[in-house]
Amino acid sequence: MKRLLNLLRNKYFVITLTFLVWMVFFDKNDLFSQYQYRHQLSKLKQERDFYQKQTVKVHQDLDELTTNKEKLEKFAREKYLMKKDNEEVFVIIKSKDQASN
């Protein structure tokens, strides 16, 4: 008990303790805020990686479409349901029951 009182009378200990409590709980960059910032940073890095992969894929697709006429025709048929004059296009839409199986 006496040692605790001596610590509390020591101005350097009190100032250090006050500083630590302030930095951990009351500062604008407290521990909770730092945790949120790290979580947000992690999420943003994952999004960045996803979009970088998507960009590479889109560039590859663009390169294939501009150099290969067969790929361009396949892309137009699949994505935009384009057809030749003498063809018919049938679109099959799966119901939710069949899509989950």
C-alpha positions in Angstrom: 0.0 0.0 0.0 2.8 2.3 0.9 4.5 1.6 -2.4 1.3 2.5 -4.3 1.1 5.8 -2.5 4.8 6.5 -3.3 4.0 5.8 -7.0 1.1 8.2 -7.0 3.2 10.9 -5.4 5.8 10.5 -8.1 4.9 13.2 -10.7 6.7 11.4 -13.5 4.6 8.2 -13.0 1.4 10.2 -12.8 2.2 12.2 -15.9 3.2 9.0 -17.8 0.1 7.2 -16.7 -2.1 10.1 -17.6 -0.5 10.3 -21.0 -1.0 6.6 -21.7 -4.6 6.7 -20.6 -5.2 9.7 -22.8 -3.5 8.1 -25.8 -5.3 4.8 -25.4 -8.9 6.0 -24.8 -9.4 9.8 -25.5 -7.2 10.8 -28.4 -8.6 11.0 -31.9 -6.3 8.1 -32.9 -7.2 5.9 -30.0 -7.0 2.1 -30.1 -10.6 1.6 -31.3 -10.0 4.1 -34.2 -6.8 2.3 -35.1 -8.6 -1.0 -35.2 -11.2 0.4 -37.5 -8.6 2.0 -39.8 -6.8 -1.3 -40.1 -10.0 -3.1 -40.8 -10.9 -0.6 -43.5 -7.4 -0.7 -45.0 -7.6 -4.5 -45.2 -11.0 -4.3 -46.9 -9.7 -1.7 -49.4 -6.7 -3.8 -50.2 -8.9 -6.8 -51.0 -11.1 -4.6 -53.2 -7.9 -3.2 -54.9 -6.7 -6.8 -55.6 -10.1 -7.8 -57.0 -10.3 -4.8 -59.3 -6.7 -5.3 -60.5 -7.5 -8.9 -61.4 -10.7 -7.8 -63.2 -8.8 -5.1 -65.1 -6.2 -7.7 -66.3 -9.1 -10.0 -67.4 -10.9 -7.2 -69.2 -7.6 -6.2 -71.0 -7.1 -9.8 -72.1 -10.7 -10.1 -73.3 -10.3 -6.8 -75.2 -7.1 -8.0 -76.8 -8.8 -11.3 -77.9 -11.8 -9.5 -79.2 -9.8 -7.0 -81.3 -7.5 -9.7 -82.8 -9.8 -12.7 -83.2 -12.9 -12.4 -85.3 -14.3 -15.7 -84.1 -14.0 -14.7 -80.4 -15.8 -11.4 -81.3 -18.7 -13.2 -82.9 -19.0 -15.6 -79.9 -18.9 -12.7 -77.5 -21.6 -10.8 -79.4 -23.8 -13.9 -79.6 -23.5 -14.7 -75.8 -23.6 -11.3 -74.3 -25.8 -9.3 -76.6 -27.9 -12.2 -78.1 -27.0 -11.1 -81.6 -27.7 -13.5 -84.5 -27.4 -14.0 -88.2 -30.3 -13.3 -90.5 -31.1 -17.0 -91.0 -30.9 -18.0 -87.3 -33.2 -18.1 -84.4 -32.1 -17.5 -80.8 -33.7 -19.3 -77.9 -32.9 -17.9 -74.4 -33.3 -20.4 -71.6 -33.7 -18.9 -68.2 -33.4 -21.3 -65.2 -35.8 -20.9 -62.4 -34.5 -20.3 -58.8 -35.3 -23.9 -58.0 -33.2 -25.3 -60.8 -30.4 -22.8 -60.3 -29.7 -24.0 -56.7 -29.5 -27.7 -57.8 
